[in-house]
Amino acid sequence: MSLTARQLALAMLDRQFLLERRRLDVAEVVRRVCALQAQAPASPYLALWNRVQDFAPDELDAAFAHGRIVKATLMRITLHVVHAEDYEPYRAAMLSTLRASRIHDRRFTATGLTANDADALLPELAGFLEQPRTGAQVEDKVTGRHGEHAHRVWWALRTFAPLHHAPTGGPWSFTQPNSYRASWAAAAAAPQEADAGVQRLLVGYLRAFGPASAQDFARFTLLTRAATTKALHELGDQVVRVPGPGRAVLFDLADATVPADDIPAPPRLLPMWDSTLLAHAVPGRLMPPEYRPLVVRRNGDVLPCLLVDGQVVGVWRAVDGGLELTAFRRLGKVAWRGLTEEAEKLSVLLTDRDPAVYRRYGHWWDKGFPDVERVIVKG
């Protein structure tokens, strides 16, 4: 029997712990959901608040501080939080994409330097970054060799060199300016290491977001079709084809399960750039196509979303004394009651950490939304 579109959405919500919060260690949750988008320091905290029962932010602080999870540039050439044991294979999978995105970019090529020039700095930087350093400190170090081009050389290296973002404190463990430290990952990945990394990343992706197509995996990672096809072949019977509602061939782990399509999905207040909204081919499984231009802005910002029964229905933001919930369509009393209860609980977390979370993105609200219904929930 072919899976329905709703079953595919519910499967992801279930694997992302968004059908029911789980009482699990935060590092283990990060492992199971593959990766958490981390462009904004607050987002991993809010992502886990949505997924972990009785989530304690201090536990995430400690996991960062002790290196059980790491923040680094990985999939889609953006910042993600991953389990420490997944970092090296995931980076090996992504390394060729990360390098190409910078070495072939005109911002680097305009310097007249080559990939070898950038690579020659890696041993020196590895020693320098045994201790956390700010980007400005690294640029000063690079200036001695590359002078006026130091800024662009560091711009390239901080994307593909084996580096973690180092915790600096603050409400969300990471603050501006960013600090960096060297990881134990190899500067280069042998072909077999890259292949094994893609396989591990694909398994992690299907465990967290499946069933999914090769195109979906490419959307999540920016890896090539050839790399994906090879990984699917090498994984053999660990991965199976499953019938879906469209033409795209869907793959899943052989032992994975999919919920029935009549299971209700609880309301959620997702953070900016939540991975569930970026894990599949456009428009995704939770996003009604007509709302995508409202939620995903032209520069790529993905706003904090309201979910009702597993679908995006609006956006939220912090305002003085609470949260403002804006729905793009009229919602019933039950939906508003559930969203309000979630917002009240989230306000408690934000009050303790950062009541004005995502403040720098407030200008998107100034541009207006279909103001069908708007509610202010006081903390």
C-alpha positions in Angstrom: 0.0 0.0 0.0 1.3 3.4 -1.0 2.1 5.9 1.8 0.1 9.1 1.9 1.5 12.6 2.1 0.2 12.9 5.6 1.9 9.7 6.6 5.2 11.0 5.3 4.7 14.2 7.3 3.8 12.2 10.4 6.8 9.9 10.0 9.2 12.8 10.1 7.4 14.4 13.0 7.6 11.1 14.9 11.3 10.6 14.2 11.9 14.3 15.1 10.2 13.8 18.5 7.5 16.3 17.5 4.6 14.0 18.0 5.6 13.4 21.5 8.4 14.9 23.6 10.8 12.2 24.9 12.7 12.1 28.1 16.2 11.5 26.7 19.7 12.9 27.1 20.1 16.0 24.9 23.2 14.6 23.1 21.3 11.4 22.3 18.4 13.4 20.9 20.9 15.4 18.7 22.2 12.1 17.4 18.7 10.7 16.6 17.5 13.8 14.8 20.7 13.8 12.7 21.5 17.5 13.1 20.1 20.8 14.4 20.2 24.0 12.4 22.3 26.4 14.4 22.6 29.7 12.4 21.1 31.5 15.3 22.6 30.5 18.7 19.1 30.1 20.3 17.7 27.7 17.7 19.2 24.4 19.0 17.8 25.2 22.4 14.4 25.9 21.1 14.5 22.9 18.8 15.3 20.7 21.8 12.7 22.4 24.0 10.1 21.2 21.4 11.5 17.7 21.4 12.6 16.8 25.0 10.3 16.3 27.9 11.3 18.6 30.8 14.1 20.1 28.7 16.8 21.8 30.9 18.9 24.3 29.0 21.7 23.8 31.4 22.1 20.3 30.1 22.6 21.6 26.6 25.1 24.2 27.9 27.1 21.3 29.5 26.9 19.2 26.4 28.5 22.0 24.4 31.1 22.8 27.1 32.2 19.1 27.4 32.3 18.5 23.7 29.6 15.9 23.6 28.0 17.8 20.8 29.7 20.3 18.4 28.7 23.2 16.3 30.3 23.5 12.9 29.7 24.3 9.2 28.3 21.1 7.6 25.2 20.4 5.6 24.1 23.1 3.1 27.2 25.0 4.0 25.5 26.3 7.1 26.0 25.9 10.8 24.7 22.7 12.4 24.9 21.0 15.8 25.7 17.3 15.6 26.8 14.6 18.0 30.5 14.7 18.6 30.8 11.1 17.3 29.1 12.1 14.0 31.1 15.2 13.3 34.1 13.6 11.7 32.2 11.2 9.3 29.6 14.0 8.5 32.5 16.4 7.7 34.2 13.8 5.6 30.9 13.4 3.6 30.6 17.2 3.1 34.2 18.2 2.7 34.3 18.3 -1.1 31.2 20.4 -1.2 32.5 22.7 1.5 35.8 23.2 -0.2 34.3 23.8 -3.6 31.9 26.4 -2.2 34.8 28.5 -1.2 37.9 27.7 -3.3 36.0 28.3 -6.5 34.1 31.4 -5.2 35.2 34.6 -6.8 35.7 36.1 -3.3 38.6 33.7 -2.9 39.8 33.4 -6.5 40.0 37.2 -6.7 43.0 37.1 -4.3 45.1 35.2 -6.8 45.7 32.5 -4.2 45.2 28.8 -4.8 43.7 25.9 -2.9 47.2 24.8 -2.0 47.9 28.3 -0.5 44.9 27.8 1.8 45.8 24.2 2.6 49.4 25.2 3.5 48.0 27.2 6.4 46.2 24.3 8.0 49.0 22.8 10.1 49.9 26.2 11.5 46.3 27.1 12.3 45.8 23.7 13.9 48.4 24.5 16.6 47.2 28.1 16.9 43.6 26.9 17.4 44.3 24.4 20.1 42.9 27.2 22.3 39.7 29.1 21.3 40.4 32.1 19.2 38.1 34.8 17.6 38.0 35.2 13.9 39.8 38.5 14.3 42.7 36.8 16.1 42.9 34.2 13.3 42.9 36.9 10.6 45.8 38.6 12.4 47.7 35.3 12.4 47.0 34.8 8.6 48.0 38.4 7.8 51.6 37.6 8.4 51.6 35.4 5.4 48.8 36.8 3.1 48.6 40.4 4.1 45.5 42.2 2.7 44.0 38.8 1.6 43.9 37.5 5.1 40.2 38.2 5.5 39.2 36.2 2.4 41.6 33.4 3.1 40.1 33.0 6.6 36.6 33.3 5.1 37.3 30.2 3.0 39.2 28.2 5.7 36.6 28.7 8.4 34.1 26.8 6.2 36.1 23.7 5.2 39.0 23.5 7.8 38.4 21.0 10.6 37.1 23.5 13.1 34.4 23.7 15.8 32.7 26.8 17.1 33.9 27.2 20.7 31.3 28.0 23.4 31.6 31.5 24.7 28.8 31.6 27.3 25.9 33.9 27.1 22.3 32.8 27.1 22.7 30.3 24.3 26.4 29.2 24.7 27.6 31.1 21.6 27.8 34.8 21.3 29.4 37.3 18.9 32.2 37.5 17.9 32.4 33.8 17.1 35.3 31.8 18.5 36.9 28.7 16.9 39.0 25.8 17.9 40.6 23.0 16.0 39.0 19.6 15.9 40.7 16.2 15.7 39.2 15.5 12.3 41.7 15.1 9.5 42.2 18.2 7.3 41.5 16.0 4.2 39.3 13.0 3.7 40.4 9.9 1.8 37.9 8.7 -0.9 36.9 5.7 1.3 36.4 8.0 4.3 34.2 10.4 2.2 32.2 7.4 0.9 31.7 6.0 4.4 30.8 9.4 5.6 28.1 9.8 3.0 26.7 6.4 3.9 26.6 7.3 7.6 25.0 10.7 6.9 22.4 9.1 4.6 21.5 6.6 7.3 21.3 9.4 9.9 19.1 11.4 7.6 16.6 8.6 6.9 16.5 7.8 10.6 15.6 11.4 11.3 13.6 12.5 8.2 12.6 9.4 6.2 11.1 8.1 4.1 12.7 10.4 1.6 13.9 10.6 -2.0 17.4 11.2 -3.3 16.3 14.7 -4.2 15.3 15.3 -0.6 18.7 14.2 0.7 20.3 16.5 -1.9 18.2 19.3 -0.6 19.3 18.7 3.0 23.0 18.3 2.2 23.8 19.8 -1.2 25.6 16.5 -2.0 25.7 15.4 -5.6 23.4 12.8 -7.2 26.4 10.6 -7.9 27.5 10.6 -4.2 23.9 9.8 -3.1 23.5 7.0 -5.7 26.7 5.4 -4.7 25.8 5.5 -1.0 22.4 3.9 -1.7 24.1 1.1 -3.6 26.8 0.5 -0.9 24.2 0.4 1.9 22.5 -2.6 0.2 19.6 -4.1 2.1 19.9 -1.6 5.0 17.8 0.7 2.8 14.6 -0.2 1.0 12.3 1.4 -1.5 8.9 2.4 -0.2 5.8 3.4 -2.3 4.8 7.1 -1.9 2.2 9.5 -3.2 4.3 11.1 -6.0 6.6 10.0 -8.8 9.8 10.4 -6.8 11.3 7.1 -5.5 11.3 7.0 -1.7 13.9 5.2 0.4 13.8 4.3 4.1 15.7 2.2 6.6 14.7 -1.4 6.4 13.6 -1.5 10.1 11.8 1.8 10.1 8.1 2.3 10.8 5.6 4.9 9.7 2.5 6.0 11.7 -1.0 5.6 10.6 -2.4 8.7 8.9 -5.1 9.3 11.5 -2.7 10.1 14.3 -3.1 13.7 15.5 -0.1 16.0 15.7 0.2 18.4 18.7 0.8 22.1 18.3 4.4 23.3 18.3 6.3 26.6 18.2 9.3 25.8 16.0 12.5 27.9 16.1 14.0 29.7 13.1 15.4 27.4 10.4 14.1 24.3 12.1 15.5 21.3 10.2 12.0 19.9 9.5 11.4 22.8 7.2 14.6 22.3 5.3 14.9 18.5 5.0 12.9 17.8 1.8 12.4 19.1 -1.6 10.5 22.4 -1.8 8.0 23.1 -0.4 8.6 20.4 2.2 6.2 18.2 4.2 4.9 20.7 6.7 4.7 23.8 4.6 1.5 24.6 2.6 2.9 26.0 -0.7 1.0 29.3 -0.3 2.7 30.0 3.0 6.2 29.4 1.9 6.9 33.0 0.6 5.7 34.3 4.0 7.9 32.0 6.1 11.0 31.6 3.9 12.3 35.1 3.0 14.2 35.9 -0.1 17.5 35.9 1.7 16.9 32.4 3.1 15.7 33.4 6.6 13.2 30.8 7.8 11.0 32.4 10.4 9.8 30.8 13.7 6.7 28.8 12.8 3.4 27.7 14.4 2.5 24.1 13.7 -1.1 22.9 14.0 -1.8 19.2 13.3 1.6 18.9 11.7 1.3 21.9 9.3 2.6 25.4 9.3 -0.2 27.8 10.0 1.7 31.0 10.9 4.7 32.6 12.6 5.6 33.7 16.1 8.0 36.3 17.6 9.0 37.6 21.0 7.4 40.9 22.1 7.5 42.8 25.3 6.2 40.6 28.0 5.4 37.6 25.9 5.0 36.1 22.5 3.0 37.2 19.5 1.4 34.5 17.5 0.2 35.3 13.9 -1.9 32.8 12.1 -2.3 33.0 8.3 -5.8 31.5 8.4 -8.5 31.3 11.0 -8.0 28.6 13.6 -10.4 27.0 15.9 -10.6 27.3 19.7 -8.9 24.0 20.3 -5.9 25.0 18.1 -5.5 28.3 19.8 -5.7 26.7 23.2 -2.9 24.3 22.3 -0.7 27.1 20.8 -1.3 29.3 23.8 -0.3 26.6 26.2 2.9 26.0 24.3 3.6 29.7 24.1 3.2 30.2 27.8 5.7 27.4 28.5 8.2 28.7 26.0 7.9 32.2 27.5 9.2 30.7 30.8 12.3 29.4 29.0 12.9 32.7 27.2 12.4 34.8 30.3 15.2 32.9 32.0 17.5 33.1 28.9 16.6 35.8 26.4 13.1 37.3 26.4 13.8 39.1 23.1 15.0 36.1 21.2 15.5 36.6 17.4 15.1 40.4 17.9 17.3 41.1 14.8 14.8 39.5 12.5 11.8 41.6 13.6 12.0 43.6 10.5 10.2 40.8 8.6 7.1 41.5 10.6 7.3 45.2 9.6 6.8 44.1 6.0 3.5 42.6 6.9 1.7 39.2 6.9 -1.9 38.2 6.1 -3.2 39.3 9.5 -6.1 36.9 9.8 -5.6 36.2 13.5 -3.1 37.5 16.0 -2.7 36.7 19.7 -0.4 38.0 22.3 0.5 35.4 25.0 1.9 36.9 28.2 4.7 35.0 29.9 
